[in-house]
Amino acid sequence: MARKKTPGVKKRLGKKNSQTKWAPFWTVPKAHGKGRVVHPIRNTAIKRNWKRGRLKV
């Protein structure tokens, strides 16, 4: 990728970066029930890592 990024590319990269974060902790009981112990990453739709998958930005 280029060293100097255009504003549009920066905006798209920022959106992709926020999509890889865990879901908030309060979504777990809402989605799986009060007593169930589940990791918040299970509620995250897009699971991407910088090393595993490349972005077509």
C-alpha distance matrix in Angstrom:
0.0 3.8 6.5 8.6 8.2 11.1 13.9 13.7 10.3 11.6 14.7 13.5 11.7 14.9 17.1 15.5 15.9 19.5 20.3 20.0 22.7 26.3 28.8 31.4 34.3 36.9 35.5 36.8 40.5 40.0 38.4 40.2 43.5 44.8 45.7 42.8 40.4 36.9 33.5 31.6 28.5 30.8 30.7 26.9 25.9 22.2 21.7 18.1 16.8 13.4 14.7 16.5 14.6 11.2 10.6 10.5 9.4
3.8 0.0 3.8 5.5 6.2 9.1 12.5 13.1 10.3 11.3 14.8 14.5 13.0 15.9 18.4 17.5 17.8 21.2 22.4 22.4 24.9 28.6 31.0 33.3 36.4 38.8 37.7 39.2 42.8 42.2 40.8 42.8 46.0 47.2 48.3 45.5 43.1 39.7 36.2 34.1 31.2 33.7 33.4 29.6 28.6 25.1 24.8 21.3 20.0 16.6 18.0 20.1 18.3 14.8 13.8 13.4 11.5
6.5 3.8 0.0 3.8 6.2 9.8 12.7 14.3 11.7 11.6 15.3 15.8 13.8 16.0 19.0 18.5 18.0 21.3 23.1 22.9 24.9 28.6 31.2 33.1 36.1 38.6 37.9 39.4 43.0 42.6 41.5 43.4 46.4 47.4 48.4 45.7 43.2 39.9 36.3 34.2 31.6 34.4 34.1 30.3 29.9 26.3 25.9 22.4 20.7 17.2 18.8 21.4 20.0 16.9 16.1 16.3 14.1
8.6 5.5 3.8 0.0 3.8 6.7 9.6 11.8 10.0 9.8 13.4 14.5 13.2 15.0 18.1 18.3 18.1 20.9 23.0 23.4 25.2 29.0 31.2 32.9 36.1 38.4 37.7 39.5 43.0 42.4 41.4 43.7 46.5 47.5 48.8 46.3 43.9 40.7 37.2 34.7 32.3 35.1 34.3 30.6 30.1 26.8 26.8 23.6 22.4 19.1 21.2 23.6 21.8 18.6 17.1 16.9 14.0
8.2 6.2 6.2 3.8 0.0 3.8 6.5 8.2 6.2 6.3 9.8 10.8 10.0 11.9 14.7 15.1 15.3 18.1 19.9 20.7 22.7 26.5 28.4 30.3 33.6 35.7 34.8 36.7 40.2 39.3 38.4 40.7 43.6 44.7 46.2 43.7 41.5 38.2 34.8 32.2 29.8 32.4 31.4 27.7 27.0 23.8 24.1 21.1 20.5 17.5 20.0 22.0 19.8 16.6 14.5 14.1 10.9
11.1 9.1 9.8 6.7 3.8 0.0 3.8 5.5 5.4 6.3 8.7 10.2 10.7 12.4 14.6 15.6 16.5 18.7 20.4 21.9 23.8 27.5 29.1 30.8 34.4 36.1 35.0 37.3 40.7 39.4 38.6 41.2 44.1 45.2 47.0 44.6 42.6 39.3 36.1 33.2 31.0 33.4 32.0 28.3 27.4 24.4 25.4 22.7 22.6 20.0 22.8 24.3 21.8 18.5 15.7 14.8 11.2
13.9 12.5 12.7 9.6 6.5 3.8 0.0 3.8 5.5 5.1 6.2 8.7 9.9 10.5 12.5 14.4 15.2 16.7 18.7 20.6 22.2 25.8 27.0 28.5 32.1 33.5 32.6 35.2 38.3 37.0 36.3 39.2 41.8 42.9 44.9 42.7 40.9 37.7 34.6 31.5 29.5 31.9 30.2 26.7 25.9 23.3 24.6 22.4 22.6 20.5 23.7 25.1 22.5 19.6 16.5 15.9 12.1
13.7 13.1 14.3 11.8 8.2 5.5 3.8 0.0 3.8 5.4 5.1 6.3 8.6 9.9 10.8 12.6 14.3 15.7 17.0 19.2 21.2 24.7 25.7 27.5 31.2 32.5 31.2 33.7 36.9 35.3 34.4 37.3 40.1 41.5 43.5 41.2 39.6 36.3 33.4 30.2 28.1 30.1 28.3 24.8 23.6 21.0 22.7 20.6 21.4 19.6 22.7 23.6 20.6 17.7 14.3 13.2 9.4
10.3 10.3 11.7 10.0 6.2 5.4 5.5 3.8 0.0 3.8 5.4 5.1 6.1 8.5 9.9 10.6 12.1 14.4 15.5 17.1 19.4 23.1 24.5 26.6 30.2 31.9 30.5 32.7 36.1 34.8 33.7 36.3 39.2 40.6 42.3 39.8 38.0 34.6 31.5 28.6 26.2 28.4 27.0 23.3 22.1 19.2 20.3 17.8 18.2 16.1 19.1 20.1 17.3 14.3 11.1 10.4 6.6
11.6 11.3 11.6 9.8 6.3 6.3 5.1 5.4 3.8 0.0 3.8 5.5 5.1 6.1 8.7 9.9 10.4 12.4 14.4 15.9 17.6 21.3 22.8 24.5 28.0 29.8 28.9 31.1 34.5 33.4 32.6 35.1 37.9 39.0 40.7 38.4 36.4 33.2 30.0 27.0 24.9 27.4 26.0 22.4 21.8 19.0 19.9 17.6 17.6 15.6 18.9 20.4 18.0 15.5 12.6 12.9 9.4
14.7 14.8 15.3 13.4 9.8 8.7 6.2 5.1 5.4 3.8 0.0 3.8 5.5 5.1 6.4 8.8 9.9 10.9 12.7 15.0 16.5 20.0 21.0 22.6 26.3 27.7 26.6 29.1 32.3 30.9 30.2 33.0 35.7 36.9 38.8 36.6 35.0 31.8 28.8 25.6 23.7 26.0 24.1 20.7 19.9 17.6 19.2 17.4 18.2 16.9 20.5 21.4 18.8 16.6 13.4 13.6 10.1
13.5 14.5 15.8 14.5 10.8 10.2 8.7 6.3 5.1 5.5 3.8 0.0 3.8 5.4 5.2 6.3 8.6 10.1 10.8 13.1 15.3 18.8 19.8 22.1 25.7 27.2 25.6 27.9 31.2 29.8 28.6 31.3 34.3 35.7 37.6 35.1 33.5 30.1 27.2 24.2 21.9 23.8 22.2 18.6 17.4 14.8 16.4 14.6 15.8 14.7 18.1 18.6 15.7 13.5 10.0 10.1 7.0
11.7 13.0 13.8 13.2 10.0 10.7 9.9 8.6 6.1 5.1 5.5 3.8 0.0 3.8 5.4 5.1 6.1 8.7 10.0 11.2 13.4 17.1 18.8 21.1 24.5 26.5 25.1 27.1 30.6 29.6 28.4 30.8 33.8 35.1 36.6 34.0 32.1 28.7 25.5 22.7 20.3 22.7 21.5 17.8 17.1 14.0 14.8 12.5 13.0 11.5 15.0 15.9 13.5 11.5 8.7 10.0 7.4
14.9 15.9 16.0 15.0 11.9 12.4 10.5 9.9 8.5 6.1 5.1 5.4 3.8 0.0 3.8 5.5 5.0 6.4 8.8 10.4 11.7 15.4 16.8 18.5 22.0 23.8 22.9 25.1 28.5 27.5 26.8 29.3 32.0 33.0 34.7 32.4 30.5 27.3 24.1 21.1 19.2 21.8 20.3 16.7 16.7 14.2 15.2 13.5 14.1 13.1 16.9 18.0 16.0 14.6 12.0 13.6 11.0
17.1 18.4 19.0 18.1 14.7 14.6 12.5 10.8 9.9 8.7 6.4 5.2 5.4 3.8 0.0 3.8 5.4 5.3 6.4 9.2 10.8 14.1 14.9 16.9 20.6 22.0 20.6 23.0 26.2 24.9 24.0 26.7 29.5 30.8 32.7 30.4 28.8 25.5 22.7 19.4 17.6 19.7 17.8 14.3 13.8 11.7 13.5 12.5 14.1 14.0 17.7 18.0 15.6 14.6 11.7 13.1 11.0
15.5 17.5 18.5 18.3 15.1 15.6 14.4 12.6 10.6 9.9 8.8 6.3 5.1 5.5 3.8 0.0 3.8 5.5 5.1 6.8 9.5 12.9 14.4 17.0 20.4 22.3 20.6 22.4 25.9 24.9 23.5 25.9 28.9 30.4 31.9 29.3 27.5 24.0 21.1 18.2 15.7 17.8 16.5 12.7 12.0 9.1 10.4 8.9 10.5 10.6 14.2 14.2 11.9 11.1 8.7 10.8 9.6
15.9 17.8 18.0 18.1 15.3 16.5 15.2 14.3 12.1 10.4 9.9 8.6 6.1 5.0 5.4 3.8 0.0 3.8 5.5 5.7 7.4 11.2 13.2 15.5 18.7 21.0 19.9 21.5 25.1 24.6 23.5 25.6 28.5 29.5 30.9 28.4 26.2 22.9 19.6 16.9 14.6 17.3 16.4 12.8 13.1 10.3 10.6 9.0 9.5 9.5 13.2 14.1 12.6 12.3 10.7 13.5 12.2
19.5 21.2 21.3 20.9 18.1 18.7 16.7 15.7 14.4 12.4 10.9 10.1 8.7 6.4 5.3 5.5 3.8 0.0 3.8 5.5 5.8 9.2 10.4 12.4 15.8 17.8 16.7 18.8 22.2 21.4 20.7 23.1 25.7 26.7 28.3 26.1 24.2 21.0 18.0 14.8 13.2 15.8 14.2 10.9 11.7 10.0 10.9 10.7 11.9 12.7 16.3 16.8 15.4 15.6 13.8 16.3 14.9
20.3 22.4 23.1 23.0 19.9 20.4 18.7 17.0 15.5 14.4 12.7 10.8 10.0 8.8 6.4 5.1 5.5 3.8 0.0 3.8 5.6 8.4 9.3 12.2 15.5 17.3 15.5 17.3 20.8 19.8 18.5 20.9 23.9 25.3 26.9 24.3 22.7 19.3 16.5 13.4 11.3 13.3 11.6 8.0 8.1 6.3 8.0 8.5 10.8 12.4 15.7 15.3 13.7 14.3 12.6 15.1 14.5
20.0 22.4 22.9 23.4 20.7 21.9 20.6 19.2 17.1 15.9 15.0 13.1 11.2 10.4 9.2 6.8 5.7 5.5 3.8 0.0 3.8 6.7 9.1 12.2 14.9 17.4 15.8 16.8 20.6 20.3 18.8 20.5 23.6 24.9 25.9 23.2 21.1 17.6 14.4 11.9 9.2 11.7 11.2 7.6 8.4 6.0 5.6 5.9 7.6 9.8 12.8 12.6 11.7 13.1 12.4 15.6 15.5
22.7 24.9 24.9 25.2 22.7 23.8 22.2 21.2 19.4 17.6 16.5 15.3 13.4 11.7 10.8 9.5 7.4 5.8 5.6 3.8 0.0 3.8 6.5 9.0 11.7 14.4 13.4 14.5 18.2 18.2 17.3 19.0 21.7 22.5 23.6 21.1 18.9 15.8 12.5 9.6 7.9 11.1 10.3 7.5 9.8 8.7 8.2 9.2 10.2 12.3 15.3 15.4 15.2 16.6 16.0 19.2 18.8
26.3 28.6 28.6 29.0 26.5 27.5 25.8 24.7 23.1 21.3 20.0 18.8 17.1 15.4 14.1 12.9 11.2 9.2 8.4 6.7 3.8 0.0 3.8 6.4 8.4 11.3 10.4 11.0 14.7 15.1 14.2 15.5 18.1 18.8 19.8 17.4 15.1 12.1 8.9 5.8 4.9 8.3 7.6 6.0 9.4 9.6 9.0 11.1 12.4 15.1 17.5 17.3 17.4 19.4 19.1 22.2 22.1
28.8 31.0 31.2 31.2 28.4 29.1 27.0 25.7 24.5 22.8 21.0 19.8 18.8 16.8 14.9 14.4 13.2 10.4 9.3 9.1 6.5 3.8 0.0 3.8 6.4 8.4 6.9 8.4 11.9 11.7 11.1 13.1 15.5 16.3 17.9 15.8 14.2 11.4 9.1 5.3 6.0 8.0 5.9 5.5 8.9 10.5 11.0 13.7 15.6 18.3 20.9 20.3 20.0 21.9 21.2 23.9 23.7
31.4 33.3 33.1 32.9 30.3 30.8 28.5 27.5 26.6 24.5 22.6 22.1 21.1 18.5 16.9 17.0 15.5 12.4 12.2 12.2 9.0 6.4 3.8 0.0 3.8 5.5 5.8 7.8 10.7 10.7 11.4 13.4 14.9 14.9 16.8 15.4 14.0 12.0 10.2 6.7 9.0 10.8 8.7 9.2 12.6 14.2 14.7 17.2 18.7 21.3 23.9 23.6 23.5 25.3 24.4 27.2 26.6
34.3 36.4 36.1 36.1 33.6 34.4 32.1 31.2 30.2 28.0 26.3 25.7 24.5 22.0 20.6 20.4 18.7 15.8 15.5 14.9 11.7 8.4 6.4 3.8 0.0 3.8 5.5 5.9 8.3 9.6 10.7 11.7 12.7 12.1 13.6 12.5 10.9 9.7 8.4 6.0 9.4 10.9 9.6 11.2 14.8 16.7 16.7 19.4 20.6 23.4 25.6 25.3 25.7 27.8 27.3 30.2 29.9
36.9 38.8 38.6 38.4 35.7 36.1 33.5 32.5 31.9 29.8 27.7 27.2 26.5 23.8 22.0 22.3 21.0 17.8 17.3 17.4 14.4 11.3 8.4 5.5 3.8 0.0 3.8 5.5 6.4 6.9 9.1 10.7 10.9 10.2 12.7 12.3 11.8 11.2 11.1 8.7 12.1 12.7 10.7 12.8 16.0 18.4 19.1 22.0 23.6 26.4 28.8 28.3 28.3 30.3 29.5 32.2 31.7
35.5 37.7 37.9 37.7 34.8 35.0 32.6 31.2 30.5 28.9 26.6 25.6 25.1 22.9 20.6 20.6 19.9 16.7 15.5 15.8 13.4 10.4 6.9 5.8 5.5 3.8 0.0 3.8 5.8 5.0 6.0 8.4 9.7 10.3 12.9 11.7 11.7 10.2 10.2 7.5 10.4 10.1 7.5 10.1 12.8 15.7 16.7 19.9 22.1 25.1 27.4 26.5 26.2 28.3 27.4 29.9 29.8
36.8 39.2 39.4 39.5 36.7 37.3 35.2 33.7 32.7 31.1 29.1 27.9 27.1 25.1 23.0 22.4 21.5 18.8 17.3 16.8 14.5 11.0 8.4 7.8 5.9 5.5 3.8 0.0 3.8 5.4 5.3 5.8 7.3 8.1 9.8 8.1 7.9 6.6 7.6 6.2 9.4 8.6 7.4 10.6 13.6 16.5 16.8 20.2 22.1 25.4 27.3 26.2 26.4 28.8 28.5 31.2 31.4
40.5 42.8 43.0 43.0 40.2 40.7 38.3 36.9 36.1 34.5 32.3 31.2 30.6 28.5 26.2 25.9 25.1 22.2 20.8 20.6 18.2 14.7 11.9 10.7 8.3 6.4 5.8 3.8 0.0 3.8 5.5 5.3 4.6 4.6 7.3 7.0 8.3 8.6 10.6 9.9 13.2 12.0 10.8 14.2 16.9 20.0 20.5 24.0 25.9 29.2 31.1 29.9 30.1 32.6 32.2 34.8 35.0
40.0 42.2 42.6 42.4 39.3 39.4 37.0 35.3 34.8 33.4 30.9 29.8 29.6 27.5 24.9 24.9 24.6 21.4 19.8 20.3 18.2 15.1 11.7 10.7 9.6 6.9 5.0 5.4 3.8 0.0 3.8 6.0 5.9 7.2 10.5 10.1 11.7 11.3 12.9 11.3 14.1 12.7 10.4 13.7 15.8 19.2 20.4 23.9 26.3 29.5 31.6 30.3 30.0 32.2 31.4 33.7 33.7
38.4 40.8 41.5 41.4 38.4 38.6 36.3 34.4 33.7 32.6 30.2 28.6 28.4 26.8 24.0 23.5 23.5 20.7 18.5 18.8 17.3 14.2 11.1 11.4 10.7 9.1 6.0 5.3 5.5 3.8 0.0 3.8 6.1 8.8 11.2 9.6 11.1 9.8 11.5 10.2 12.2 10.0 8.0 11.6 13.2 16.8 18.0 21.6 24.2 27.6 29.5 27.8 27.5 29.9 29.2 31.5 31.9
40.2 42.8 43.4 43.7 40.7 41.2 39.2 37.3 36.3 35.1 33.0 31.3 30.8 29.3 26.7 25.9 25.6 23.1 20.9 20.5 19.0 15.5 13.1 13.4 11.7 10.7 8.4 5.8 5.3 6.0 3.8 0.0 3.8 7.0 8.3 6.2 8.4 7.7 10.5 10.5 12.7 10.1 9.5 13.3 15.2 18.6 19.1 22.8 25.1 28.7 30.1 28.4 28.5 31.2 31.0 33.5 34.2
43.5 46.0 46.4 46.5 43.6 44.1 41.8 40.1 39.2 37.9 35.7 34.3 33.8 32.0 29.5 28.9 28.5 25.7 23.9 23.6 21.7 18.1 15.5 14.9 12.7 10.9 9.7 7.3 4.6 5.9 6.1 3.8 0.0 3.8 5.8 5.7 8.8 9.7 12.8 13.0 15.7 13.6 12.9 16.6 18.7 22.1 22.6 26.3 28.4 31.9 33.5 31.9 32.1 34.8 34.5 37.0 37.6
44.8 47.2 47.4 47.5 44.7 45.2 42.9 41.5 40.6 39.0 36.9 35.7 35.1 33.0 30.8 30.4 29.5 26.7 25.3 24.9 22.5 18.8 16.3 14.9 12.1 10.2 10.3 8.1 4.6 7.2 8.8 7.0 3.8 0.0 3.8 5.8 8.4 10.4 13.3 13.6 16.9 15.5 14.9 18.5 21.0 24.2 24.4 28.0 29.8 33.2 34.7 33.5 34.0 36.6 36.4 39.1 39.4
45.7 48.3 48.4 48.8 46.2 47.0 44.9 43.5 42.3 40.7 38.8 37.6 36.6 34.7 32.7 31.9 30.9 28.3 26.9 25.9 23.6 19.8 17.9 16.8 13.6 12.7 12.9 9.8 7.3 10.5 11.2 8.3 5.8 3.8 0.0 3.8 6.5 9.5 12.8 14.2 17.3 15.8 16.2 19.7 22.4 25.3 25.1 28.5 30.0 33.5 34.7 33.5 34.3 37.2 37.4 40.2 40.8
42.8 45.5 45.7 46.3 43.7 44.6 42.7 41.2 39.8 38.4 36.6 35.1 34.0 32.4 30.4 29.3 28.4 26.1 24.3 23.2 21.1 17.4 15.8 15.4 12.5 12.3 11.7 8.1 7.0 10.1 9.6 6.2 5.7 5.8 3.8 0.0 3.8 6.2 9.8 11.6 14.3 12.5 13.3 16.9 19.4 22.2 21.8 25.2 26.8 30.4 31.4 30.0 30.9 33.9 34.2 37.1 37.9
40.4 43.1 43.2 43.9 41.5 42.6 40.9 39.6 38.0 36.4 35.0 33.5 32.1 30.5 28.8 27.5 26.2 24.2 22.7 21.1 18.9 15.1 14.2 14.0 10.9 11.8 11.7 7.9 8.3 11.7 11.1 8.4 8.8 8.4 6.5 3.8 0.0 3.8 6.9 9.4 12.1 11.0 12.5 15.6 18.6 20.9 19.9 23.1 24.2 27.7 28.6 27.5 28.7 31.8 32.3 35.4 36.2
36.9 39.7 39.9 40.7 38.2 39.3 37.7 36.3 34.6 33.2 31.8 30.1 28.7 27.3 25.5 24.0 22.9 21.0 19.3 17.6 15.8 12.1 11.4 12.0 9.7 11.2 10.2 6.6 8.6 11.3 9.8 7.7 9.7 10.4 9.5 6.2 3.8 0.0 3.8 6.4 8.5 7.3 9.1 12.0 14.9 17.1 16.1 19.4 20.7 24.3 25.3 24.0 25.0 28.1 28.6 31.7 32.5
33.5 36.2 36.3 37.2 34.8 36.1 34.6 33.4 31.5 30.0 28.8 27.2 25.5 24.1 22.7 21.1 19.6 18.0 16.5 14.4 12.5 8.9 9.1 10.2 8.4 11.1 10.2 7.6 10.6 12.9 11.5 10.5 12.8 13.3 12.8 9.8 6.9 3.8 0.0 3.8 5.5 6.0 8.1 10.0 13.3 14.9 13.4 16.4 17.4 20.8 22.0 21.0 22.2 25.1 25.7 28.9 29.6
31.6 34.1 34.2 34.7 32.2 33.2 31.5 30.2 28.6 27.0 25.6 24.2 22.7 21.1 19.4 18.2 16.9 14.8 13.4 11.9 9.6 5.8 5.3 6.7 6.0 8.7 7.5 6.2 9.9 11.3 10.2 10.5 13.0 13.6 14.2 11.6 9.4 6.4 3.8 0.0 3.8 5.3 5.7 7.3 10.9 12.6 11.9 14.9 16.3 19.6 21.3 20.5 21.1 23.7 23.7 26.8 27.2
28.5 31.2 31.6 32.3 29.8 31.0 29.5 28.1 26.2 24.9 23.7 21.9 20.3 19.2 17.6 15.7 14.6 13.2 11.3 9.2 7.9 4.9 6.0 9.0 9.4 12.1 10.4 9.4 13.2 14.1 12.2 12.7 15.7 16.9 17.3 14.3 12.1 8.5 5.5 3.8 0.0 3.8 5.3 5.2 8.5 9.5 8.2 11.3 12.9 16.3 17.9 16.8 17.4 20.1 20.3 23.5 24.1
30.8 33.7 34.4 35.1 32.4 33.4 31.9 30.1 28.4 27.4 26.0 23.8 22.7 21.8 19.7 17.8 17.3 15.8 13.3 11.7 11.1 8.3 8.0 10.8 10.9 12.7 10.1 8.6 12.0 12.7 10.0 10.1 13.6 15.5 15.8 12.5 11.0 7.3 6.0 5.3 3.8 0.0 3.8 5.6 7.9 10.0 9.4 13.0 15.1 18.8 20.0 18.3 18.7 21.6 21.8 24.7 25.7
30.7 33.4 34.1 34.3 31.4 32.0 30.2 28.3 27.0 26.0 24.1 22.2 21.5 20.3 17.8 16.5 16.4 14.2 11.6 11.2 10.3 7.6 5.9 8.7 9.6 10.7 7.5 7.4 10.8 10.4 8.0 9.5 12.9 14.9 16.2 13.3 12.5 9.1 8.1 5.7 5.3 3.8 0.0 3.8 6.3 9.3 10.0 13.7 16.2 19.7 21.5 19.9 19.7 22.1 21.7 24.3 24.8
26.9 29.6 30.3 30.6 27.7 28.3 26.7 24.8 23.3 22.4 20.7 18.6 17.8 16.7 14.3 12.7 12.8 10.9 8.0 7.6 7.5 6.0 5.5 9.2 11.2 12.8 10.1 10.6 14.2 13.7 11.6 13.3 16.6 18.5 19.7 16.9 15.6 12.0 10.0 7.3 5.2 5.6 3.8 0.0 3.8 5.9 6.8 10.3 13.0 16.3 18.4 17.0 16.4 18.5 18.0 20.6 21.1
25.9 28.6 29.9 30.1 27.0 27.4 25.9 23.6 22.1 21.8 19.9 17.4 17.1 16.7 13.8 12.0 13.1 11.7 8.1 8.4 9.8 9.4 8.9 12.6 14.8 16.0 12.8 13.6 16.9 15.8 13.2 15.2 18.7 21.0 22.4 19.4 18.6 14.9 13.3 10.9 8.5 7.9 6.3 3.8 0.0 3.8 6.4 9.7 13.1 16.2 18.3 16.3 15.1 17.0 16.2 18.4 19.2
22.2 25.1 26.3 26.8 23.8 24.4 23.3 21.0 19.2 19.0 17.6 14.8 14.0 14.2 11.7 9.1 10.3 10.0 6.3 6.0 8.7 9.6 10.5 14.2 16.7 18.4 15.7 16.5 20.0 19.2 16.8 18.6 22.1 24.2 25.3 22.2 20.9 17.1 14.9 12.6 9.5 10.0 9.3 5.9 3.8 0.0 3.8 6.2 9.8 12.7 14.8 13.0 11.4 13.2 12.5 15.0 15.9
21.7 24.8 25.9 26.8 24.1 25.4 24.6 22.7 20.3 19.9 19.2 16.4 14.8 15.2 13.5 10.4 10.6 10.9 8.0 5.6 8.2 9.0 11.0 14.7 16.7 19.1 16.7 16.8 20.5 20.4 18.0 19.1 22.6 24.4 25.1 21.8 19.9 16.1 13.4 11.9 8.2 9.4 10.0 6.8 6.4 3.8 0.0 3.8 6.9 10.4 12.0 10.2 9.7 12.2 12.6 15.7 16.9
18.1 21.3 22.4 23.6 21.1 22.7 22.4 20.6 17.8 17.6 17.4 14.6 12.5 13.5 12.5 8.9 9.0 10.7 8.5 5.9 9.2 11.1 13.7 17.2 19.4 22.0 19.9 20.2 24.0 23.9 21.6 22.8 26.3 28.0 28.5 25.2 23.1 19.4 16.4 14.9 11.3 13.0 13.7 10.3 9.7 6.2 3.8 0.0 3.8 6.8 8.7 7.2 6.4 8.8 9.5 12.9 14.2
16.8 20.0 20.7 22.4 20.5 22.6 22.6 21.4 18.2 17.6 18.2 15.8 13.0 14.1 14.1 10.5 9.5 11.9 10.8 7.6 10.2 12.4 15.6 18.7 20.6 23.6 22.1 22.1 25.9 26.3 24.2 25.1 28.4 29.8 30.0 26.8 24.2 20.7 17.4 16.3 12.9 15.1 16.2 13.0 13.1 9.8 6.9 3.8 0.0 3.8 5.4 5.3 6.1 8.5 10.1 13.9 15.0
13.4 16.6 17.2 19.1 17.5 20.0 20.5 19.6 16.1 15.6 16.9 14.7 11.5 13.1 14.0 10.6 9.5 12.7 12.4 9.8 12.3 15.1 18.3 21.3 23.4 26.4 25.1 25.4 29.2 29.5 27.6 28.7 31.9 33.2 33.5 30.4 27.7 24.3 20.8 19.6 16.3 18.8 19.7 16.3 16.2 12.7 10.4 6.8 3.8 0.0 3.8 5.9 6.2 7.1 8.9 12.6 13.3
14.7 18.0 18.8 21.2 20.0 22.8 23.7 22.7 19.1 18.9 20.5 18.1 15.0 16.9 17.7 14.2 13.2 16.3 15.7 12.8 15.3 17.5 20.9 23.9 25.6 28.8 27.4 27.3 31.1 31.6 29.5 30.1 33.5 34.7 34.7 31.4 28.6 25.3 22.0 21.3 17.9 20.0 21.5 18.4 18.3 14.8 12.0 8.7 5.4 3.8 0.0 3.8 6.1 7.7 10.7 14.2 15.7
16.5 20.1 21.4 23.6 22.0 24.3 25.1 23.6 20.1 20.4 21.4 18.6 15.9 18.0 18.0 14.2 14.1 16.8 15.3 12.6 15.4 17.3 20.3 23.6 25.3 28.3 26.5 26.2 29.9 30.3 27.8 28.4 31.9 33.5 33.5 30.0 27.5 24.0 21.0 20.5 16.8 18.3 19.9 17.0 16.3 13.0 10.2 7.2 5.3 5.9 3.8 0.0 3.8 7.0 10.2 13.5 15.7
14.6 18.3 20.0 21.8 19.8 21.8 22.5 20.6 17.3 18.0 18.8 15.7 13.5 16.0 15.6 11.9 12.6 15.4 13.7 11.7 15.2 17.4 20.0 23.5 25.7 28.3 26.2 26.4 30.1 30.0 27.5 28.5 32.1 34.0 34.3 30.9 28.7 25.0 22.2 21.1 17.4 18.7 19.7 16.4 15.1 11.4 9.7 6.4 6.1 6.2 6.1 3.8 0.0 3.8 6.7 9.9 12.3
11.2 14.8 16.9 18.6 16.6 18.5 19.6 17.7 14.3 15.5 16.6 13.5 11.5 14.6 14.6 11.1 12.3 15.6 14.3 13.1 16.6 19.4 21.9 25.3 27.8 30.3 28.3 28.8 32.6 32.2 29.9 31.2 34.8 36.6 37.2 33.9 31.8 28.1 25.1 23.7 20.1 21.6 22.1 18.5 17.0 13.2 12.2 8.8 8.5 7.1 7.7 7.0 3.8 0.0 3.8 6.7 9.1
10.6 13.8 16.1 17.1 14.5 15.7 16.5 14.3 11.1 12.6 13.4 10.0 8.7 12.0 11.7 8.7 10.7 13.8 12.6 12.4 16.0 19.1 21.2 24.4 27.3 29.5 27.4 28.5 32.2 31.4 29.2 31.0 34.5 36.4 37.4 34.2 32.3 28.6 25.7 23.7 20.3 21.8 21.7 18.0 16.2 12.5 12.6 9.5 10.1 8.9 10.7 10.2 6.7 3.8 0.0 3.8 5.6
10.5 13.4 16.3 16.9 14.1 14.8 15.9 13.2 10.4 12.9 13.6 10.1 10.0 13.6 13.1 10.8 13.5 16.3 15.1 15.6 19.2 22.2 23.9 27.2 30.2 32.2 29.9 31.2 34.8 33.7 31.5 33.5 37.0 39.1 40.2 37.1 35.4 31.7 28.9 26.8 23.5 24.7 24.3 20.6 18.4 15.0 15.7 12.9 13.9 12.6 14.2 13.5 9.9 6.7 3.8 0.0 3.8
9.4 11.5 14.1 14.0 10.9 11.2 12.1 9.4 6.6 9.4 10.1 7.0 7.4 11.0 11.0 9.6 12.2 14.9 14.5 15.5 18.8 22.1 23.7 26.6 29.9 31.7 29.8 31.4 35.0 33.7 31.9 34.2 37.6 39.4 40.8 37.9 36.2 32.5 29.6 27.2 24.1 25.7 24.8 21.1 19.2 15.9 16.9 14.2 15.0 13.3 15.7 15.7 12.3 9.1 5.6 3.8 0.0
